[in-house]
């Protein structure tokens, strides 16, 4: 299904919010998709843009798609547009809030569907957050964006909540090199714990914040950042090297 991209106005956002509250109260009402084209509840998008309802394998796929369809609009004009991202989440409601096997939906907090401009929740929107991650990091955002659209993985939560880390391409590349397994399309086992396990995510955040005081991490690429990490990260570095070797051999066989 295709539709012309529009923007929910205040009335549309309020009705969408009411629907989310109804779901929390046990309602089984279908998503109010009539709001998407209702001129009383939405307005035209400045450009003639069509969006398509399709099957997305994960958050990386939907982020790449949205970056493509919105490529002609300046990022600064759409990033904080509450009505746009609320419209998109309603359009893709089956992805951001899928029904369970009994046909019931269990929505999370409002900010996952209706854009909240508070910096603590801004990137927790289920479509804007992935869009921003892909805009900044492209395919290197794979670690942040694995898993289904309606779920947010621990790497995304921990790294996007720290703006200095999230906007640093070298740091995100380093985390992806260390912790992402392209063979499974997921993080490596044991990498995402926030307990201060040596070499895992929690320690990565601590060490990177310390290194940022003494090094210009913004000028560095992922492998250079990885090389700065202390000995506790050696097992993860070894896994990353083995993984790159495996992929090189795979590409040679299929090339």
Residue, then its C-alpha position, 0 to 999 in steps of 0.5 A: x500500500x502506498x500513500x502520500x506523505x502528510x503531517x498530523x496537526x495538533x488535532x490529529x496528534x491528540x486523537x492518536x494519543x487518545x488511541x494509544x491510551x485506549x489500547x492501554x485500557x484494553x481496547x482492541x480498536x483498529x488503528x485510526x488510519x483515517x487520520x492519515x488523510x483526513x484534512x481536519x487532522x493532517x496537512x500536506x507534506x511540503x514535497x510530493x513524497x509517497x511512502x509504501x507499507x512493506x515488510x522490513x527485516x529490521x530497524x536498519x532496513x526501515x531507517x535506510x528506507x526513510x532516509x531514501x524517501x526523505x532525502x530531498x528534505x533538509x534534515x533540519x526541517x524534518x528532524x524535529x517535526x512532531x507531526x511528520x514522525x507521528x504520522x509515519x508511526x501511525x502509517x507503520x503502526x503494525x510495525x511499531x506496535x504489532x498485535x500479539x497472537x491474540x490480536x491485542x496490542x501493548x503500546x509502550x510510552x507515548x514518546x515511542x510513537x509521538x515525537x517528544x522533543x525532550x533530549x532524553x526521549x528524542x531518539x527513543x521514537x521508534x522511527x526517528x531514532x533509527x532514521x537519525x542513526x542511519x543518517x549519521x552512520x549509514x550501515x555502521x549503525x547496524x549494531x544500534x539497529x538490529x532487531x524488530x522495529x518495535x524493540x529497542x536494543x541495549x546498544x541503541x539505548x546506551x549509545x544514543x543517550x550520550x550525544x557525544x558518543x552517538x554523534x561520533x562516527x569513529x566511536x560507533x564504528x568501533x562499537x560495531x567492529x567489536x560487538x556486531x556479528x554480521x553472520x547473525x545480524x545481531x550483537x555478539x553473545x554477552x556484549x550488551x550487558x550494562x554490568x561492568x563486565x570487562x570489555x562489554x558495553x558498560x565498560x566500553x562507555x566508561x572507557x570511551x568517556x575517559x579517552x575522550x578527555x585526552x584524545x580527539x576521538x572525533x578525528x579518528x576512525x573505528x579501528x584507531x579507536x579500537x586500538x586505544x582500548x585497554x587489555x580487557x577488550x583484547x578478546x573482543x578485538x580478537x573476535x573482530x579480527x576473526x570475523x573480518x577474516x571470515x568475511x574476506x574469505x566469504x567475499x573471495x569465494x562469492x566474488 
